[in-house]
Amino acid sequence: MISSRLYYASMMLFWVCYLSLLALVVTYAPQGGIELAGLTLFADSGLVDSAIAAMQAIGLSPVGQSVVFGLLGGFSAASAGLLLFALIFYVFGQEREQREARPLAQGAVACTVFAAMLSTLVFFAGGQAGALLALEFGALGGLFLTVMSLAQARIEPDDVAEEGLGELDQVIADHAANHAAFSAQLASFSRHGTQS
């Protein structure tokens, strides 16, 4: 069971990093990059050039282009966040949390579907097909396969928790038995006292 959790954790962690980087690319590459600790990241990225050309061919203003890139980045960031919570629930959670990880992963797929639909609409309307479209569909396919395998994974109850519950039940039963015996002795003494 631990090896299964680590396998799904590594898969989901990869897609969290992938989607986070995709969100950063579509957010900062159109602005010329971002400076961080003396480094200029995501500058002059060719990944968004075809998207910009497609939006210019459609006739979108710079504000409209910023809105489209913001939506694409937002969907990718939301997908990465939902998948991160699914990873935490599935790897570190008990049986109930592991079951709740599946809808979170499905929500991540839904956000990626919206991003892929938006990019498809923009690229096809503008008569372009670029690397960003391929990256979006790659993320969609990978996430879909991950969620499908996660849905087929067997969730087993945590044995440690069951042992702990068994011990707790035994302690409660012993305490109840001792309390009943004490109550019976006390009733017996009070009955003897009233008879004498």
The 8 nearest C-alpha neighbors of each residue, nearest first, counted from 0:
[[1, 3, 2, 4, 155, 154, 5, 153],
 [0, 2, 4, 3, 5, 90, 6, 7],
 [3, 1, 5, 4, 0, 6, 7, 8],
 [4, 2, 0, 6, 1, 5, 7, 8],
 [3, 5, 1, 7, 6, 2, 90, 8],
 [6, 4, 8, 2, 3, 7, 9, 1],
 [5, 7, 3, 9, 8, 4, 2, 10],
 [8, 6, 10, 4, 9, 5, 11, 3],
 [7, 9, 5, 11, 6, 10, 12, 86],
 [8, 10, 12, 6, 7, 11, 5, 13],
 [11, 9, 7, 13, 8, 12, 6, 14],
 [10, 12, 14, 8, 13, 9, 7, 15],
 [13, 11, 15, 9, 14, 10, 8, 16],
 [12, 14, 16, 10, 11, 15, 17, 9],
 [13, 15, 17, 11, 16, 12, 18, 10],
 [14, 16, 79, 12, 18, 13, 17, 19],
 [17, 15, 19, 13, 14, 18, 20, 12],
 [18, 16, 14, 20, 15, 19, 13, 21],
 [17, 19, 21, 15, 20, 75, 79, 16],
 [20, 18, 16, 22, 21, 17, 76, 79],
 [21, 19, 23, 17, 22, 18, 24, 16],
 [20, 22, 18, 24, 19, 23, 17, 25],
 [21, 23, 72, 19, 75, 20, 25, 24],
 [24, 22, 20, 26, 21, 25, 27, 19],
 [25, 23, 21, 28, 26, 22, 27, 20],
 [26, 24, 22, 23, 72, 68, 28, 27],
 [25, 27, 23, 24, 72, 22, 28, 68],
 [26, 28, 32, 30, 24, 29, 23, 25],
 [27, 29, 32, 41, 31, 24, 30, 42],
 [30, 28, 31, 27, 26, 25, 47, 32],
 [31, 29, 27, 28, 32, 26, 33, 42],
 [32, 30, 42, 28, 29, 43, 27, 33],
 [33, 31, 42, 41, 27, 28, 40, 30],
 [32, 34, 40, 39, 27, 35, 41, 31],
 [35, 33, 39, 38, 40, 37, 36, 32],
 [34, 36, 38, 37, 39, 33, 40, 32],
 [37, 35, 38, 34, 39, 40, 33, 32],
 [36, 38, 35, 34, 39, 40, 33, 32],
 [39, 37, 35, 34, 36, 40, 33, 32],
 [40, 38, 34, 33, 32, 35, 42, 37],
 [39, 41, 33, 32, 42, 38, 34, 35],
 [42, 40, 32, 28, 44, 24, 27, 43],
 [41, 43, 32, 31, 44, 40, 28, 39],
 [44, 42, 31, 45, 28, 41, 32, 29],
 [45, 43, 46, 42, 28, 41, 47, 48],
 [44, 46, 48, 47, 43, 49, 130, 28],
 [45, 47, 44, 131, 130, 48, 49, 129],
 [46, 48, 50, 45, 49, 51, 131, 44],
 [49, 47, 51, 45, 50, 46, 52, 44],
 [48, 50, 52, 129, 51, 47, 53, 127],
 [51, 49, 53, 47, 52, 48, 54, 122],
 [50, 52, 48, 54, 49, 53, 55, 47],
 [51, 53, 49, 55, 50, 54, 56, 48],
 [54, 52, 125, 50, 56, 51, 55, 122],
 [53, 55, 57, 51, 56, 59, 52, 125],
 [54, 56, 58, 52, 57, 53, 59, 51],
 [57, 55, 53, 125, 54, 58, 52, 59],
 [58, 56, 54, 125, 55, 59, 53, 124],
 [57, 59, 55, 56, 54, 60, 53, 125],
 [60, 58, 63, 54, 55, 57, 64, 61],
 [59, 61, 63, 62, 64, 58, 55, 54],
 [62, 60, 64, 63, 65, 59, 66, 55],
 [61, 63, 65, 60, 64, 66, 59, 67],
 [64, 62, 66, 60, 65, 61, 59, 67],
 [63, 65, 61, 67, 66, 62, 59, 68],
 [66, 64, 62, 68, 63, 67, 69, 61],
 [65, 67, 69, 63, 64, 68, 70, 62],
 [68, 66, 70, 64, 69, 65, 71, 63],
 [67, 69, 71, 65, 70, 66, 25, 72],
 [68, 70, 66, 72, 67, 71, 65, 73],
 [71, 69, 73, 67, 68, 72, 74, 66],
 [70, 72, 68, 74, 114, 69, 73, 67],
 [73, 71, 22, 69, 75, 70, 74, 25],
 [72, 74, 70, 76, 75, 71, 69, 77],
 [73, 75, 77, 110, 71, 76, 72, 114],
 [74, 76, 78, 72, 22, 73, 18, 77],
 [75, 77, 79, 73, 78, 74, 22, 19],
 [78, 76, 80, 74, 79, 75, 73, 81],
 [77, 79, 107, 75, 81, 76, 80, 110],
 [78, 80, 15, 76, 82, 77, 18, 81],
 [81, 79, 83, 77, 82, 78, 76, 84],
 [82, 80, 84, 78, 83, 107, 103, 79],
 [81, 83, 85, 79, 104, 80, 84, 107],
 [84, 82, 86, 80, 85, 81, 79, 87],
 [83, 85, 87, 81, 86, 82, 88, 80],
 [86, 84, 100, 82, 88, 83, 103, 87],
 [85, 87, 83, 89, 84, 88, 90, 8],
 [88, 86, 84, 90, 85, 89, 91, 83],
 [89, 87, 92, 85, 96, 86, 100, 97],
 [88, 90, 97, 86, 87, 100, 92, 91],
 [89, 91, 87, 4, 88, 86, 92, 8],
 [90, 92, 88, 87, 89, 93, 86, 97],
 [93, 91, 88, 96, 89, 97, 90, 94],
 [92, 94, 96, 95, 97, 157, 91, 156],
 [93, 95, 97, 156, 96, 98, 92, 154],
 [96, 94, 98, 97, 93, 99, 92, 156],
 [97, 95, 99, 92, 88, 98, 93, 94],
 [98, 96, 89, 94, 100, 99, 95, 88],
 [97, 99, 95, 96, 100, 101, 94, 89],
 [100, 98, 96, 97, 101, 102, 95, 103],
 [101, 99, 85, 97, 103, 98, 88, 89],
 [100, 102, 104, 103, 99, 98, 105, 150],
 [103, 101, 105, 104, 100, 99, 106, 98],
 [104, 102, 106, 100, 105, 101, 85, 81],
 [103, 105, 107, 101, 82, 106, 102, 85],
 [104, 106, 102, 108, 107, 103, 101, 109],
 [107, 105, 109, 103, 104, 108, 102, 110],
 [106, 108, 78, 104, 110, 105, 109, 81],
 [107, 109, 105, 111, 106, 110, 142, 112],
 [108, 110, 106, 112, 111, 107, 105, 113],
 [111, 109, 113, 107, 74, 112, 78, 108],
 [110, 112, 114, 108, 113, 109, 139, 115],
 [111, 113, 109, 115, 110, 114, 116, 108],
 [114, 112, 116, 110, 111, 115, 117, 109],
 [115, 113, 111, 117, 71, 112, 116, 74],
 [114, 116, 112, 118, 135, 113, 117, 119],
 [117, 115, 113, 119, 114, 118, 112, 120],
 [118, 116, 120, 114, 119, 115, 113, 121],
 [117, 119, 121, 115, 120, 116, 122, 132],
 [120, 118, 116, 122, 117, 121, 123, 115],
 [119, 121, 117, 118, 123, 122, 124, 116],
 [122, 120, 118, 124, 119, 123, 125, 117],
 [123, 121, 127, 125, 119, 124, 53, 120],
 [122, 124, 126, 125, 120, 121, 119, 127],
 [125, 123, 121, 126, 122, 120, 57, 53],
 [124, 126, 53, 122, 57, 56, 123, 127],
 [127, 125, 123, 124, 122, 53, 128, 56],
 [126, 128, 122, 125, 53, 123, 129, 49],
 [129, 127, 122, 132, 126, 123, 49, 130],
 [130, 128, 49, 131, 132, 127, 133, 50],
 [129, 131, 133, 132, 46, 134, 128, 49],
 [132, 130, 134, 133, 129, 46, 135, 47],
 [131, 133, 135, 130, 134, 129, 118, 136],
 [134, 132, 130, 136, 131, 135, 137, 129],
 [133, 135, 137, 131, 132, 136, 138, 130],
 [136, 134, 132, 138, 115, 137, 133, 131],
 [135, 137, 139, 133, 138, 134, 140, 115],
 [138, 136, 134, 140, 135, 139, 133, 141],
 [139, 137, 135, 141, 136, 140, 142, 134],
 [140, 138, 136, 142, 137, 141, 111, 143],
 [141, 139, 143, 137, 138, 142, 136, 144],
 [142, 140, 138, 144, 143, 139, 137, 145],
 [141, 143, 145, 139, 144, 140, 138, 108],
 [142, 144, 140, 146, 145, 141, 139, 147],
 [145, 143, 147, 141, 142, 146, 148, 140],
 [146, 144, 142, 148, 143, 147, 149, 141],
 [147, 145, 149, 143, 148, 144, 150, 142],
 [146, 148, 144, 150, 149, 145, 143, 151],
 [149, 147, 151, 145, 150, 146, 144, 152],
 [148, 150, 146, 152, 147, 151, 145, 101],
 [151, 149, 147, 148, 152, 146, 101, 153],
 [152, 150, 148, 149, 153, 147, 146, 154],
 [153, 151, 149, 150, 148, 154, 3, 147],
 [152, 154, 155, 151, 150, 149, 0, 3],
 [155, 153, 152, 156, 94, 97, 98, 0],
 [154, 156, 153, 157, 94, 0, 158, 93],
 [157, 155, 94, 158, 154, 93, 161, 160],
 [156, 158, 160, 159, 155, 93, 161, 94],
 [159, 157, 161, 160, 156, 162, 155, 163],
 [158, 160, 162, 161, 157, 163, 164, 156],
 [159, 161, 163, 158, 157, 162, 164, 156],
 [162, 160, 164, 158, 163, 159, 165, 157],
 [163, 161, 165, 159, 164, 160, 158, 166],
 [164, 162, 160, 166, 161, 165, 167, 159],
 [163, 165, 167, 161, 162, 166, 168, 160],
 [166, 164, 162, 168, 163, 167, 161, 169],
 [165, 167, 169, 163, 168, 164, 162, 170],
 [166, 168, 164, 170, 169, 165, 163, 171],
 [169, 167, 165, 171, 166, 170, 164, 172],
 [168, 170, 166, 172, 167, 171, 173, 165],
 [171, 169, 167, 173, 172, 168, 174, 166],
 [170, 172, 174, 168, 169, 173, 175, 167],
 [171, 173, 169, 175, 174, 170, 168, 176],
 [174, 172, 176, 170, 175, 171, 169, 177],
 [173, 175, 171, 177, 176, 172, 178, 170],
 [174, 176, 178, 172, 173, 177, 179, 171],
 [177, 175, 179, 173, 178, 174, 172, 180],
 [178, 176, 180, 174, 179, 175, 181, 173],
 [177, 179, 175, 181, 176, 180, 174, 182],
 [180, 178, 182, 176, 181, 177, 175, 183],
 [181, 179, 183, 177, 182, 178, 176, 184],
 [180, 182, 178, 184, 183, 179, 185, 177],
 [181, 183, 179, 185, 180, 184, 178, 186],
 [182, 184, 180, 186, 181, 185, 179, 187],
 [185, 183, 187, 181, 186, 182, 188, 180],
 [184, 186, 182, 188, 187, 183, 181, 189],
 [187, 185, 183, 189, 184, 188, 190, 182],
 [186, 188, 184, 190, 185, 189, 183, 191],
 [189, 187, 191, 185, 190, 186, 192, 184],
 [188, 190, 192, 186, 191, 187, 185, 193],
 [189, 191, 187, 193, 188, 192, 186, 194],
 [192, 190, 188, 194, 189, 193, 195, 187],
 [191, 193, 189, 195, 190, 194, 188, 187],
 [194, 192, 190, 195, 191, 189, 188, 187],
 [195, 193, 191, 192, 190, 189, 188, 187],
 [194, 192, 193, 191, 190, 189, 188, 187]]
